[in-house]
Amino acid sequence: MSVINEIFRTFGPEYLRRFGSSMPEQHRKVIADICSCRTEANSVTILRCPDCHHLHLIPRGCGNRHCPGCQQHKGQQWLGRQAVQPWSGIARSYRTAAG
């Protein structure tokens, strides 16, 4: 469970009670998705060990793009791709026109 997941599970209900009516629906959905991430609320994937044939139940992630638990691997993949780019070691500076 991620830290943000714990925070939302602990303080989310009170926060939503106090401010939920003034929050956009999408924000409430993000909180709900992250709270249910990697729980049985999102169903499970069943894997069978090829050696002992034991069934393993793996809770599914929420898949929300704002969830650090579900999207961390995408950030790592992006960083890996950037490291092999020929321009990755070049420092760049940009100037804006005064105006």
C-alpha positions, 0 to 999 in steps of 0.5 A: 500500500502506498503512502498516498493510499494510506492518507486517503483511506485515513483522512479521505472520508472526513475530507470528503464530508467537509469539502466533497460538495465543492470538489469536482467529481473527477477529484472525488473519483481519483480519491475513491480509485486510489483508496480501492487500489490493490484491494479486492474491491478492484477484483483479483488476478488468480495465478497458479504456481507451476511448481506447487500448483498453489493459487495466488490471489493478486489484487488488481490496481485501480489504473488511475493515471494519478495513482502512484502505485499504478503509474510508477512503472510508467515513470521508470520506463520513461526515465529509462528511455530518456537515459538512452537518448543522445541528448540526455547529457546536454544542458539546455537553457531557454530565454524568453523575449522581454516584453 
